Amino acid sequence: MFSARKPRGFQHNYIYHDPRKEKLKEIEEKAKRELGLLPPKDFTPEDLRGKFVQATKYVKRRKESGKKPVSYGILIVIIVLMLLLMRWIVAG
């Protein structure tokens, strides 16, 4: 009968941002560091972000699909409820 309208999503597109150019710059910088033309880069936690997901196939697929796995707590609650229902039906 009554339904609330879903608000319009916000999407901000950068005007002066070229992801391809930025990626090429990172590859170029990495190659120069490997050749010894630039000093080694200091460690930052951002360098590790997303590396595990890229390295494993199943995690990458699950992340791309957007589905969230069912937690063990929810499974335990469902099993307990099923057992209680079965006991109630048999005893009834």
PyMOL Python script that loads the backbone (N, CA, C, O; Angstrom):
from pymol import cmd

cmd.read_pdbstr("""\
ATOM      1  N   MET A   1       0.832  -1.181   0.000  1.00  0.00           N
ATOM      2  CA  MET A   1       0.000   0.000   0.000  1.00  0.00           C
ATOM      3  C   MET A   1       0.879   1.248   0.000  1.00  0.00           C
ATOM      4  O   MET A   1       0.925   1.982  -0.987  1.00  0.00           O
ATOM      5  N   PHE A   2       1.570   1.481   1.103  1.00  0.00           N
ATOM      6  CA  PHE A   2       2.479   2.615   1.169  1.00  0.00           C
ATOM      7  C   PHE A   2       3.908   2.097   1.122  1.00  0.00           C
ATOM      8  O   PHE A   2       4.262   1.169   1.849  1.00  0.00           O
ATOM      9  N   SER A   3       4.699   2.677   0.296  1.00  0.00           N
ATOM     10  CA  SER A   3       6.098   2.261   0.249  1.00  0.00           C
ATOM     11  C   SER A   3       6.982   3.497   0.162  1.00  0.00           C
ATOM     12  O   SER A   3       6.713   4.432  -0.593  1.00  0.00           O
ATOM     13  N   ALA A   4       8.025   3.471   0.944  1.00  0.00           N
ATOM     14  CA  ALA A   4       8.961   4.592   0.940  1.00  0.00           C
ATOM     15  C   ALA A   4       9.825   4.507  -0.312  1.00  0.00           C
ATOM     16  O   ALA A   4      10.294   3.433  -0.689  1.00  0.00           O
ATOM     17  N   ARG A   5      10.022   5.633  -0.934  1.00  0.00           N
ATOM     18  CA  ARG A   5      10.845   5.676  -2.128  1.00  0.00           C
ATOM     19  C   ARG A   5      12.308   5.536  -1.755  1.00  0.00           C
ATOM     20  O   ARG A   5      12.757   6.127  -0.773  1.00  0.00           O
ATOM     21  N   LYS A   6      13.044   4.777  -2.512  1.00  0.00           N
ATOM     22  CA  LYS A   6      14.463   4.584  -2.252  1.00  0.00           C
ATOM     23  C   LYS A   6      15.211   5.842  -2.716  1.00  0.00           C
ATOM     24  O   LYS A   6      15.009   6.311  -3.837  1.00  0.00           O
ATOM     25  N   PRO A   7      16.075   6.383  -1.847  1.00  0.00           N
ATOM     26  CA  PRO A   7      16.779   7.602  -2.252  1.00  0.00           C
ATOM     27  C   PRO A   7      17.783   7.330  -3.376  1.00  0.00           C
ATOM     28  O   PRO A   7      18.324   6.232  -3.507  1.00  0.00           O
ATOM     29  N   ARG A   8      18.002   8.339  -4.156  1.00  0.00           N
ATOM     30  CA  ARG A   8      18.936   8.223  -5.271  1.00  0.00           C
ATOM     31  C   ARG A   8      20.351   8.097  -4.736  1.00  0.00           C
ATOM     32  O   ARG A   8      20.737   8.831  -3.827  1.00  0.00           O
ATOM     33  N   GLY A   9      21.115   7.192  -5.280  1.00  0.00           N
ATOM     34  CA  GLY A   9      22.488   6.971  -4.836  1.00  0.00           C
ATOM     35  C   GLY A   9      23.406   8.105  -5.246  1.00  0.00           C
ATOM     36  O   GLY A   9      23.174   8.776  -6.252  1.00  0.00           O
ATOM     37  N   PHE A  10      24.441   8.312  -4.464  1.00  0.00           N
ATOM     38  CA  PHE A  10      25.411   9.355  -4.752  1.00  0.00           C
ATOM     39  C   PHE A  10      26.617   8.744  -5.444  1.00  0.00           C
ATOM     40  O   PHE A  10      27.173   7.752  -4.972  1.00  0.00           O
ATOM     41  N   GLN A  11      27.014   9.322  -6.542  1.00  0.00           N
ATOM     42  CA  GLN A  11      28.194   8.842  -7.260  1.00  0.00           C
ATOM     43  C   GLN A  11      29.011  10.048  -7.675  1.00  0.00           C
ATOM     44  O   GLN A  11      28.544  10.913  -8.416  1.00  0.00           O
ATOM     45  N   HIS A  12      30.235  10.090  -7.185  1.00  0.00           N
ATOM     46  CA  HIS A  12      31.106  11.219  -7.485  1.00  0.00           C
ATOM     47  C   HIS A  12      32.166  10.797  -8.493  1.00  0.00           C
ATOM     48  O   HIS A  12      33.015   9.961  -8.184  1.00  0.00           O
ATOM     49  N   ASN A  13      32.128  11.358  -9.674  1.00  0.00           N
ATOM     50  CA  ASN A  13      33.126  11.068 -10.697  1.00  0.00           C
ATOM     51  C   ASN A  13      34.151  12.197 -10.708  1.00  0.00           C
ATOM     52  O   ASN A  13      33.808  13.376 -10.801  1.00  0.00           O
ATOM     53  N   TYR A  14      35.416  11.803 -10.609  1.00  0.00           N
ATOM     54  CA  TYR A  14      36.479  12.796 -10.624  1.00  0.00           C
ATOM     55  C   TYR A  14      36.658  13.329 -12.039  1.00  0.00           C
ATOM     56  O   TYR A  14      36.608  12.568 -13.005  1.00  0.00           O
ATOM     57  N   ILE A  15      36.864  14.624 -12.157  1.00  0.00           N
ATOM     58  CA  ILE A  15      37.021  15.240 -13.464  1.00  0.00           C
ATOM     59  C   ILE A  15      38.438  15.036 -13.989  1.00  0.00           C
ATOM     60  O   ILE A  15      38.625  14.710 -15.162  1.00  0.00           O
ATOM     61  N   TYR A  16      39.438  15.226 -13.129  1.00  0.00           N
ATOM     62  CA  TYR A  16      40.835  15.201 -13.552  1.00  0.00           C
ATOM     63  C   TYR A  16      41.550  13.923 -13.131  1.00  0.00           C
ATOM     64  O   TYR A  16      42.749  13.956 -12.855  1.00  0.00           O
ATOM     65  N   HIS A  17      40.856  12.822 -13.078  1.00  0.00           N
ATOM     66  CA  HIS A  17      41.451  11.561 -12.636  1.00  0.00           C
ATOM     67  C   HIS A  17      41.440  10.563 -13.784  1.00  0.00           C
ATOM     68  O   HIS A  17      40.391  10.283 -14.365  1.00  0.00           O
ATOM     69  N   ASP A  18      42.620  10.025 -14.107  1.00  0.00           N
ATOM     70  CA  ASP A  18      42.740   9.011 -15.150  1.00  0.00           C
ATOM     71  C   ASP A  18      43.334   7.748 -14.524  1.00  0.00           C
ATOM     72  O   ASP A  18      44.541   7.697 -14.291  1.00  0.00           O
ATOM     73  N   PRO A  19      42.519   6.728 -14.247  1.00  0.00           N
ATOM     74  CA  PRO A  19      43.036   5.528 -13.582  1.00  0.00           C
ATOM     75  C   PRO A  19      44.086   4.792 -14.414  1.00  0.00           C
ATOM     76  O   PRO A  19      45.006   4.195 -13.856  1.00  0.00           O
ATOM     77  N   ARG A  20      43.961   4.827 -15.728  1.00  0.00           N
ATOM     78  CA  ARG A  20      44.942   4.155 -16.590  1.00  0.00           C
ATOM     79  C   ARG A  20      46.315   4.813 -16.447  1.00  0.00           C
ATOM     80  O   ARG A  20      47.335   4.133 -16.334  1.00  0.00           O
ATOM     81  N   LYS A  21      46.321   6.133 -16.454  1.00  0.00           N
ATOM     82  CA  LYS A  21      47.575   6.875 -16.326  1.00  0.00           C
ATOM     83  C   LYS A  21      48.224   6.623 -14.961  1.00  0.00           C
ATOM     84  O   LYS A  21      49.442   6.487 -14.855  1.00  0.00           O
ATOM     85  N   GLU A  22      47.394   6.565 -13.929  1.00  0.00           N
ATOM     86  CA  GLU A  22      47.893   6.314 -12.577  1.00  0.00           C
ATOM     87  C   GLU A  22      48.489   4.905 -12.462  1.00  0.00           C
ATOM     88  O   GLU A  22      49.531   4.717 -11.834  1.00  0.00           O
ATOM     89  N   LYS A  23      47.821   3.916 -13.072  1.00  0.00           N
ATOM     90  CA  LYS A  23      48.304   2.541 -13.044  1.00  0.00           C
ATOM     91  C   LYS A  23      49.630   2.425 -13.802  1.00  0.00           C
ATOM     92  O   LYS A  23      50.542   1.732 -13.352  1.00  0.00           O
ATOM     93  N   LEU A  24      49.738   3.097 -14.943  1.00  0.00           N
ATOM     94  CA  LEU A  24      50.986   3.085 -15.707  1.00  0.00           C
ATOM     95  C   LEU A  24      52.125   3.710 -14.906  1.00  0.00           C
ATOM     96  O   LEU A  24      53.258   3.231 -14.946  1.00  0.00           O
ATOM     97  N   LYS A  25      51.821   4.765 -14.193  1.00  0.00           N
ATOM     98  CA  LYS A  25      52.832   5.436 -13.372  1.00  0.00           C
ATOM     99  C   LYS A  25      53.333   4.507 -12.257  1.00  0.00           C
ATOM    100  O   LYS A  25      54.530   4.467 -11.971  1.00  0.00           O
ATOM    101  N   GLU A  26      52.410   3.760 -11.628  1.00  0.00           N
ATOM    102  CA  GLU A  26      52.791   2.809 -10.578  1.00  0.00           C
ATOM    103  C   GLU A  26      53.667   1.696 -11.133  1.00  0.00           C
ATOM    104  O   GLU A  26      54.655   1.312 -10.506  1.00  0.00           O
ATOM    105  N   ILE A  27      53.311   1.174 -12.308  1.00  0.00           N
ATOM    106  CA  ILE A  27      54.101   0.103 -12.930  1.00  0.00           C
ATOM    107  C   ILE A  27      55.499   0.616 -13.280  1.00  0.00           C
ATOM    108  O   ILE A  27      56.500  -0.066 -13.060  1.00  0.00           O
ATOM    109  N   GLU A  28      55.544   1.819 -13.822  1.00  0.00           N
ATOM    110  CA  GLU A  28      56.821   2.437 -14.188  1.00  0.00           C
ATOM    111  C   GLU A  28      57.707   2.624 -12.956  1.00  0.00           C
ATOM    112  O   GLU A  28      58.897   2.311 -12.983  1.00  0.00           O
ATOM    113  N   GLU A  29      57.119   3.132 -11.892  1.00  0.00           N
ATOM    114  CA  GLU A  29      57.863   3.364 -10.650  1.00  0.00           C
ATOM    115  C   GLU A  29      58.373   2.046 -10.061  1.00  0.00           C
ATOM    116  O   GLU A  29      59.500   1.974  -9.571  1.00  0.00           O
ATOM    117  N   LYS A  30      57.541   1.012 -10.113  1.00  0.00           N
ATOM    118  CA  LYS A  30      57.938  -0.302  -9.590  1.00  0.00           C
ATOM    119  C   LYS A  30      59.110  -0.874 -10.387  1.00  0.00           C
ATOM    120  O   LYS A  30      60.039  -1.443  -9.815  1.00  0.00           O
ATOM    121  N   ALA A  31      59.059  -0.721 -11.706  1.00  0.00           N
ATOM    122  CA  ALA A  31      60.140  -1.219 -12.558  1.00  0.00           C
ATOM    123  C   ALA A  31      61.440  -0.475 -12.270  1.00  0.00           C
ATOM    124  O   ALA A  31      62.508  -1.086 -12.227  1.00  0.00           O
ATOM    125  N   LYS A  32      61.358   0.835 -12.073  1.00  0.00           N
ATOM    126  CA  LYS A  32      62.556   1.625 -11.772  1.00  0.00           C
ATOM    127  C   LYS A  32      63.156   1.216 -10.434  1.00  0.00           C
ATOM    128  O   LYS A  32      64.377   1.164 -10.285  1.00  0.00           O
ATOM    129  N   ARG A  33      62.299   0.927  -9.464  1.00  0.00           N
ATOM    130  CA  ARG A  33      62.789   0.485  -8.148  1.00  0.00           C
ATOM    131  C   ARG A  33      63.484  -0.877  -8.263  1.00  0.00           C
ATOM    132  O   ARG A  33      64.505  -1.113  -7.617  1.00  0.00           O
ATOM    133  N   GLU A  34      62.924  -1.772  -9.090  1.00  0.00           N
ATOM    134  CA  GLU A  34      63.534  -3.087  -9.269  1.00  0.00           C
ATOM    135  C   GLU A  34      64.884  -2.997  -9.966  1.00  0.00           C
ATOM    136  O   GLU A  34      65.782  -3.794  -9.695  1.00  0.00           O
ATOM    137  N   LEU A  35      65.028  -2.024 -10.866  1.00  0.00           N
ATOM    138  CA  LEU A  35      66.297  -1.839 -11.562  1.00  0.00           C
ATOM    139  C   LEU A  35      67.331  -1.094 -10.717  1.00  0.00           C
ATOM    140  O   LEU A  35      68.516  -1.075 -11.048  1.00  0.00           O
ATOM    141  N   GLY A  36      66.880  -0.491  -9.641  1.00  0.00           N
ATOM    142  CA  GLY A  36      67.792   0.216  -8.751  1.00  0.00           C
ATOM    143  C   GLY A  36      67.954   1.688  -9.089  1.00  0.00           C
ATOM    144  O   GLY A  36      68.848   2.347  -8.560  1.00  0.00           O
ATOM    145  N   LEU A  37      67.103   2.213  -9.962  1.00  0.00           N
ATOM    146  CA  LEU A  37      67.194   3.620 -10.325  1.00  0.00           C
ATOM    147  C   LEU A  37      66.603   4.522  -9.238  1.00  0.00           C
ATOM    148  O   LEU A  37      66.990   5.684  -9.112  1.00  0.00           O
ATOM    149  N   LEU A  38      65.677   3.988  -8.466  1.00  0.00           N
ATOM    150  CA  LEU A  38      65.057   4.740  -7.370  1.00  0.00           C
ATOM    151  C   LEU A  38      65.343   4.020  -6.054  1.00  0.00           C
ATOM    152  O   LEU A  38      65.519   2.801  -6.046  1.00  0.00           O
ATOM    153  N   PRO A  39      65.392   4.765  -4.930  1.00  0.00           N
ATOM    154  CA  PRO A  39      65.599   4.097  -3.639  1.00  0.00           C
ATOM    155  C   PRO A  39      64.384   3.237  -3.277  1.00  0.00           C
ATOM    156  O   PRO A  39      63.277   3.515  -3.739  1.00  0.00           O
ATOM    157  N   PRO A  40      64.575   2.194  -2.453  1.00  0.00           N
ATOM    158  CA  PRO A  40      63.441   1.336  -2.075  1.00  0.00           C
ATOM    159  C   PRO A  40      62.348   2.137  -1.354  1.00  0.00           C
ATOM    160  O   PRO A  40      62.627   3.058  -0.587  1.00  0.00           O
ATOM    161  N   LYS A  41      61.127   1.762  -1.621  1.00  0.00           N
ATOM    162  CA  LYS A  41      59.972   2.447  -1.035  1.00  0.00           C
ATOM    163  C   LYS A  41      59.770   1.982   0.405  1.00  0.00           C
ATOM    164  O   LYS A  41      59.930   0.800   0.708  1.00  0.00           O
ATOM    165  N   ASP A  42      59.419   2.912   1.288  1.00  0.00           N
ATOM    166  CA  ASP A  42      59.113   2.559   2.676  1.00  0.00           C
ATOM    167  C   ASP A  42      57.832   1.745   2.715  1.00  0.00           C
ATOM    168  O   ASP A  42      56.956   1.900   1.865  1.00  0.00           O
ATOM    169  N   PHE A  43      57.733   0.868   3.719  1.00  0.00           N
ATOM    170  CA  PHE A  43      56.556   0.016   3.862  1.00  0.00           C
ATOM    171  C   PHE A  43      55.351   0.837   4.288  1.00  0.00           C
ATOM    172  O   PHE A  43      55.440   1.663   5.196  1.00  0.00           O
ATOM    173  N   THR A  44      54.242   0.608   3.637  1.00  0.00           N
ATOM    174  CA  THR A  44      52.960   1.186   4.035  1.00  0.00           C
ATOM    175  C   THR A  44      51.923   0.074   4.028  1.00  0.00           C
ATOM    176  O   THR A  44      51.962  -0.795   3.157  1.00  0.00           O
ATOM    177  N   PRO A  45      50.997   0.081   4.980  1.00  0.00           N
ATOM    178  CA  PRO A  45      49.967  -0.973   5.009  1.00  0.00           C
ATOM    179  C   PRO A  45      49.101  -0.995   3.751  1.00  0.00           C
ATOM    180  O   PRO A  45      48.520  -2.030   3.424  1.00  0.00           O
ATOM    181  N   GLU A  46      49.006   0.122   3.045  1.00  0.00           N
ATOM    182  CA  GLU A  46      48.204   0.178   1.824  1.00  0.00           C
ATOM    183  C   GLU A  46      48.751  -0.757   0.747  1.00  0.00           C
ATOM    184  O   GLU A  46      48.005  -1.197  -0.128  1.00  0.00           O
ATOM    185  N   ASP A  47      50.046  -1.062   0.804  1.00  0.00           N
ATOM    186  CA  ASP A  47      50.640  -1.962  -0.185  1.00  0.00           C
ATOM    187  C   ASP A  47      50.089  -3.379  -0.061  1.00  0.00           C
ATOM    188  O   ASP A  47      50.041  -4.108  -1.051  1.00  0.00           O
ATOM    189  N   LEU A  48      49.679  -3.775   1.124  1.00  0.00           N
ATOM    190  CA  LEU A  48      49.164  -5.123   1.358  1.00  0.00           C
ATOM    191  C   LEU A  48      47.663  -5.253   1.147  1.00  0.00           C
ATOM    192  O   LEU A  48      47.148  -6.365   1.023  1.00  0.00           O
ATOM    193  N   ARG A  49      46.963  -4.141   1.106  1.00  0.00           N
ATOM    194  CA  ARG A  49      45.509  -4.176   1.013  1.00  0.00           C
ATOM    195  C   ARG A  49      45.048  -4.851  -0.279  1.00  0.00           C
ATOM    196  O   ARG A  49      45.416  -4.426  -1.375  1.00  0.00           O
ATOM    197  N   GLY A  50      44.253  -5.890  -0.146  1.00  0.00           N
ATOM    198  CA  GLY A  50      43.684  -6.574  -1.291  1.00  0.00           C
ATOM    199  C   GLY A  50      44.562  -7.652  -1.892  1.00  0.00           C
ATOM    200  O   GLY A  50      44.128  -8.315  -2.834  1.00  0.00           O
ATOM    201  N   LYS A  51      45.764  -7.862  -1.404  1.00  0.00           N
ATOM    202  CA  LYS A  51      46.666  -8.864  -1.978  1.00  0.00           C
ATOM    203  C   LYS A  51      46.163 -10.281  -1.711  1.00  0.00           C
ATOM    204  O   LYS A  51      46.276 -11.140  -2.585  1.00  0.00           O
ATOM    205  N   PHE A  52      45.610 -10.547  -0.527  1.00  0.00           N
ATOM    206  CA  PHE A  52      45.105 -11.876  -0.200  1.00  0.00           C
ATOM    207  C   PHE A  52      43.917 -12.239  -1.086  1.00  0.00           C
ATOM    208  O   PHE A  52      43.809 -13.367  -1.565  1.00  0.00           O
ATOM    209  N   VAL A  53      43.037 -11.279  -1.295  1.00  0.00           N
ATOM    210  CA  VAL A  53      41.854 -11.534  -2.109  1.00  0.00           C
ATOM    211  C   VAL A  53      42.261 -11.821  -3.549  1.00  0.00           C
ATOM    212  O   VAL A  53      41.672 -12.684  -4.200  1.00  0.00           O
ATOM    213  N   GLN A  54      43.257 -11.108  -4.049  1.00  0.00           N
ATOM    214  CA  GLN A  54      43.708 -11.333  -5.421  1.00  0.00           C
ATOM    215  C   GLN A  54      44.399 -12.682  -5.573  1.00  0.00           C
ATOM    216  O   GLN A  54      44.366 -13.272  -6.653  1.00  0.00           O
ATOM    217  N   ALA A  55      45.021 -13.175  -4.511  1.00  0.00           N
ATOM    218  CA  ALA A  55      45.803 -14.402  -4.593  1.00  0.00           C
ATOM    219  C   ALA A  55      44.947 -15.666  -4.503  1.00  0.00           C
ATOM    220  O   ALA A  55      45.378 -16.726  -4.959  1.00  0.00           O
ATOM    221  N   THR A  56      43.762 -15.581  -3.933  1.00  0.00           N
ATOM    222  CA  THR A  56      42.932 -16.774  -3.779  1.00  0.00           C
ATOM    223  C   THR A  56      41.712 -16.685  -4.695  1.00  0.00           C
ATOM    224  O   THR A  56      41.031 -15.661  -4.755  1.00  0.00           O
ATOM    225  N   LYS A  57      41.456 -17.781  -5.402  1.00  0.00           N
ATOM    226  CA  LYS A  57      40.371 -17.790  -6.385  1.00  0.00           C
ATOM    227  C   LYS A  57      38.996 -17.730  -5.736  1.00  0.00           C
ATOM    228  O   LYS A  57      38.131 -16.962  -6.155  1.00  0.00           O
ATOM    229  N   TYR A  58      38.803 -18.565  -4.687  1.00  0.00           N
ATOM    230  CA  TYR A  58      37.460 -18.654  -4.103  1.00  0.00           C
ATOM    231  C   TYR A  58      37.061 -17.374  -3.377  1.00  0.00           C
ATOM    232  O   TYR A  58      35.892 -16.990  -3.409  1.00  0.00           O
ATOM    233  N   VAL A  59      38.011 -16.710  -2.723  1.00  0.00           N
ATOM    234  CA  VAL A  59      37.689 -15.460  -2.028  1.00  0.00           C
ATOM    235  C   VAL A  59      37.389 -14.368  -3.050  1.00  0.00           C
ATOM    236  O   VAL A  59      36.491 -13.548  -2.857  1.00  0.00           O
ATOM    237  N   LYS A  60      38.148 -14.371  -4.129  1.00  0.00           N
ATOM    238  CA  LYS A  60      37.943 -13.372  -5.184  1.00  0.00           C
ATOM    239  C   LYS A  60      36.552 -13.537  -5.810  1.00  0.00           C
ATOM    240  O   LYS A  60      35.845 -12.555  -6.035  1.00  0.00           O
ATOM    241  N   ARG A  61      36.160 -14.812  -6.091  1.00  0.00           N
ATOM    242  CA  ARG A  61      34.840 -15.066  -6.666  1.00  0.00           C
ATOM    243  C   ARG A  61      33.727 -14.644  -5.718  1.00  0.00           C
ATOM    244  O   ARG A  61      32.740 -14.038  -6.133  1.00  0.00           O
ATOM    245  N   ARG A  62      33.897 -14.970  -4.434  1.00  0.00           N
ATOM    246  CA  ARG A  62      32.862 -14.635  -3.445  1.00  0.00           C
ATOM    247  C   ARG A  62      32.732 -13.127  -3.298  1.00  0.00           C
ATOM    248  O   ARG A  62      31.623 -12.610  -3.160  1.00  0.00           O
ATOM    249  N   LYS A  63      33.855 -12.419  -3.327  1.00  0.00           N
ATOM    250  CA  LYS A  63      33.823 -10.966  -3.193  1.00  0.00           C
ATOM    251  C   LYS A  63      33.175 -10.321  -4.414  1.00  0.00           C
ATOM    252  O   LYS A  63      32.430  -9.350  -4.286  1.00  0.00           O
ATOM    253  N   GLU A  64      33.461 -10.865  -5.603  1.00  0.00           N
ATOM    254  CA  GLU A  64      32.872 -10.317  -6.823  1.00  0.00           C
ATOM    255  C   GLU A  64      31.377 -10.572  -6.902  1.00  0.00           C
ATOM    256  O   GLU A  64      30.632  -9.743  -7.423  1.00  0.00           O
ATOM    257  N   SER A  65      30.930 -11.724  -6.384  1.00  0.00           N
ATOM    258  CA  SER A  65      29.508 -12.052  -6.465  1.00  0.00           C
ATOM    259  C   SER A  65      28.681 -11.188  -5.514  1.00  0.00           C
ATOM    260  O   SER A  65      27.506 -10.933  -5.776  1.00  0.00           O
ATOM    261  N   GLY A  66      29.278 -10.741  -4.423  1.00  0.00           N
ATOM    262  CA  GLY A  66      28.574  -9.880  -3.488  1.00  0.00           C
ATOM    263  C   GLY A  66      27.761 -10.624  -2.451  1.00  0.00           C
ATOM    264  O   GLY A  66      27.152 -10.005  -1.578  1.00  0.00           O
ATOM    265  N   LYS A  67      27.744 -11.954  -2.535  1.00  0.00           N
ATOM    266  CA  LYS A  67      26.990 -12.737  -1.549  1.00  0.00           C
ATOM    267  C   LYS A  67      27.775 -12.814  -0.251  1.00  0.00           C
ATOM    268  O   LYS A  67      29.000 -12.941  -0.256  1.00  0.00           O
ATOM    269  N   LYS A  68      27.062 -12.738   0.845  1.00  0.00           N
ATOM    270  CA  LYS A  68      27.699 -12.884   2.152  1.00  0.00           C
ATOM    271  C   LYS A  68      27.479 -14.310   2.634  1.00  0.00           C
ATOM    272  O   LYS A  68      26.371 -14.834   2.532  1.00  0.00           O
ATOM    273  N   PRO A  69      28.523 -14.939   3.156  1.00  0.00           N
ATOM    274  CA  PRO A  69      28.361 -16.315   3.645  1.00  0.00           C
ATOM    275  C   PRO A  69      27.516 -16.342   4.915  1.00  0.00           C
ATOM    276  O   PRO A  69      27.498 -15.384   5.688  1.00  0.00           O
ATOM    277  N   VAL A  70      26.818 -17.455   5.112  1.00  0.00           N
ATOM    278  CA  VAL A  70      26.003 -17.624   6.304  1.00  0.00           C
ATOM    279  C   VAL A  70      26.941 -17.909   7.477  1.00  0.00           C
ATOM    280  O   VAL A  70      27.809 -18.778   7.392  1.00  0.00           O
ATOM    281  N   SER A  71      26.759 -17.177   8.561  1.00  0.00           N
ATOM    282  CA  SER A  71      27.649 -17.362   9.699  1.00  0.00           C
ATOM    283  C   SER A  71      27.278 -18.631  10.458  1.00  0.00           C
ATOM    284  O   SER A  71      26.151 -19.117  10.371  1.00  0.00           O
ATOM    285  N   TYR A  72      28.244 -19.156  11.203  1.00  0.00           N
ATOM    286  CA  TYR A  72      28.015 -20.384  11.962  1.00  0.00           C
ATOM    287  C   TYR A  72      26.972 -20.173  13.062  1.00  0.00           C
ATOM    288  O   TYR A  72      26.237 -21.102  13.399  1.00  0.00           O
ATOM    289  N   GLY A  73      26.902 -18.987  13.615  1.00  0.00           N
ATOM    290  CA  GLY A  73      25.906 -18.711  14.649  1.00  0.00           C
ATOM    291  C   GLY A  73      24.498 -18.884  14.139  1.00  0.00           C
ATOM    292  O   GLY A  73      23.651 -19.467  14.816  1.00  0.00           O
ATOM    293  N   ILE A  74      24.245 -18.381  12.948  1.00  0.00           N
ATOM    294  CA  ILE A  74      22.908 -18.504  12.362  1.00  0.00           C
ATOM    295  C   ILE A  74      22.601 -19.972  12.066  1.00  0.00           C
ATOM    296  O   ILE A  74      21.480 -20.426  12.298  1.00  0.00           O
ATOM    297  N   LEU A  75      23.586 -20.717  11.556  1.00  0.00           N
ATOM    298  CA  LEU A  75      23.374 -22.140  11.289  1.00  0.00           C
ATOM    299  C   LEU A  75      23.052 -22.909  12.563  1.00  0.00           C
ATOM    300  O   LEU A  75      22.168 -23.766  12.561  1.00  0.00           O
ATOM    301  N   ILE A  76      23.752 -22.617  13.640  1.00  0.00           N
ATOM    302  CA  ILE A  76      23.506 -23.295  14.915  1.00  0.00           C
ATOM    303  C   ILE A  76      22.103 -22.998  15.418  1.00  0.00           C
ATOM    304  O   ILE A  76      21.414 -23.902  15.889  1.00  0.00           O
ATOM    305  N   VAL A  77      21.669 -21.744  15.326  1.00  0.00           N
ATOM    306  CA  VAL A  77      20.322 -21.365  15.772  1.00  0.00           C
ATOM    307  C   VAL A  77      19.269 -22.099  14.945  1.00  0.00           C
ATOM    308  O   VAL A  77      18.276 -22.578  15.492  1.00  0.00           O
ATOM    309  N   ILE A  78      19.476 -22.189  13.639  1.00  0.00           N
ATOM    310  CA  ILE A  78      18.511 -22.878  12.773  1.00  0.00           C
ATOM    311  C   ILE A  78      18.448 -24.364  13.125  1.00  0.00           C
ATOM    312  O   ILE A  78      17.360 -24.938  13.187  1.00  0.00           O
ATOM    313  N   ILE A  79      19.596 -24.988  13.355  1.00  0.00           N
ATOM    314  CA  ILE A  79      19.613 -26.411  13.713  1.00  0.00           C
ATOM    315  C   ILE A  79      18.917 -26.653  15.043  1.00  0.00           C
ATOM    316  O   ILE A  79      18.151 -27.608  15.170  1.00  0.00           O
ATOM    317  N   VAL A  80      19.167 -25.804  16.037  1.00  0.00           N
ATOM    318  CA  VAL A  80      18.520 -25.940  17.346  1.00  0.00           C
ATOM    319  C   VAL A  80      17.009 -25.778  17.204  1.00  0.00           C
ATOM    320  O   VAL A  80      16.247 -26.534  17.805  1.00  0.00           O
ATOM    321  N   LEU A  81      16.574 -24.801  16.418  1.00  0.00           N
ATOM    322  CA  LEU A  81      15.133 -24.607  16.218  1.00  0.00           C
ATOM    323  C   LEU A  81      14.498 -25.811  15.520  1.00  0.00           C
ATOM    324  O   LEU A  81      13.385 -26.213  15.860  1.00  0.00           O
ATOM    325  N   MET A  82      15.203 -26.381  14.550  1.00  0.00           N
ATOM    326  CA  MET A  82      14.686 -27.568  13.857  1.00  0.00           C
ATOM    327  C   MET A  82      14.574 -28.749  14.824  1.00  0.00           C
ATOM    328  O   MET A  82      13.591 -29.489  14.781  1.00  0.00           O
ATOM    329  N   LEU A  83      15.569 -28.933  15.694  1.00  0.00           N
ATOM    330  CA  LEU A  83      15.518 -30.017  16.666  1.00  0.00           C
ATOM    331  C   LEU A  83      14.374 -29.819  17.653  1.00  0.00           C
ATOM    332  O   LEU A  83      13.672 -30.775  17.983  1.00  0.00           O
ATOM    333  N   LEU A  84      14.177 -28.593  18.128  1.00  0.00           N
ATOM    334  CA  LEU A  84      13.069 -28.312  19.046  1.00  0.00           C
ATOM    335  C   LEU A  84      11.724 -28.550  18.365  1.00  0.00           C
ATOM    336  O   LEU A  84      10.808 -29.097  18.979  1.00  0.00           O
ATOM    337  N   LEU A  85      11.602 -28.148  17.114  1.00  0.00           N
ATOM    338  CA  LEU A  85      10.363 -28.363  16.370  1.00  0.00           C
ATOM    339  C   LEU A  85      10.108 -29.853  16.182  1.00  0.00           C
ATOM    340  O   LEU A  85       8.972 -30.305  16.324  1.00  0.00           O
ATOM    341  N   MET A  86      11.141 -30.620  15.866  1.00  0.00           N
ATOM    342  CA  MET A  86      11.002 -32.061  15.687  1.00  0.00           C
ATOM    343  C   MET A  86      10.598 -32.729  17.000  1.00  0.00           C
ATOM    344  O   MET A  86       9.753 -33.625  17.001  1.00  0.00           O
ATOM    345  N   ARG A  87      11.182 -32.312  18.101  1.00  0.00           N
ATOM    346  CA  ARG A  87      10.845 -32.872  19.412  1.00  0.00           C
ATOM    347  C   ARG A  87       9.392 -32.550  19.771  1.00  0.00           C
ATOM    348  O   ARG A  87       8.684 -33.391  20.326  1.00  0.00           O
ATOM    349  N   TRP A  88       8.958 -31.342  19.456  1.00  0.00           N
ATOM    350  CA  TRP A  88       7.585 -30.914  19.765  1.00  0.00           C
ATOM    351  C   TRP A  88       6.579 -31.725  18.951  1.00  0.00           C
ATOM    352  O   TRP A  88       5.515 -32.096  19.446  1.00  0.00           O
ATOM    353  N   ILE A  89       6.937 -31.993  17.688  1.00  0.00           N
ATOM    354  CA  ILE A  89       6.034 -32.755  16.814  1.00  0.00           C
ATOM    355  C   ILE A  89       5.939 -34.206  17.288  1.00  0.00           C
ATOM    356  O   ILE A  89       4.849 -34.776  17.328  1.00  0.00           O
ATOM    357  N   VAL A  90       7.086 -34.809  17.648  1.00  0.00           N
ATOM    358  CA  VAL A  90       7.090 -36.201  18.089  1.00  0.00           C
ATOM    359  C   VAL A  90       6.385 -36.353  19.438  1.00  0.00           C
ATOM    360  O   VAL A  90       5.635 -37.307  19.644  1.00  0.00           O
ATOM    361  N   ALA A  91       6.626 -35.409  20.358  1.00  0.00           N
ATOM    362  CA  ALA A  91       6.013 -35.502  21.675  1.00  0.00           C
ATOM    363  C   ALA A  91       4.527 -35.119  21.652  1.00  0.00           C
ATOM    364  O   ALA A  91       3.758 -35.548  22.512  1.00  0.00           O
ATOM    365  N   GLY A  92       4.141 -34.332  20.688  1.00  0.00           N
ATOM    366  CA  GLY A  92       2.809 -33.773  20.614  1.00  0.00           C
ATOM    367  C   GLY A  92       1.727 -34.756  20.544  1.00  0.00           C
ATOM    368  O   GLY A  92       0.556 -34.382  20.478  1.00  0.00           O
TER     369      GLY A  92
END
""", "prot")
cmd.dss("prot")
cmd.show_as("cartoon", "prot")
cmd.util.cbc("prot")
cmd.orient("prot")
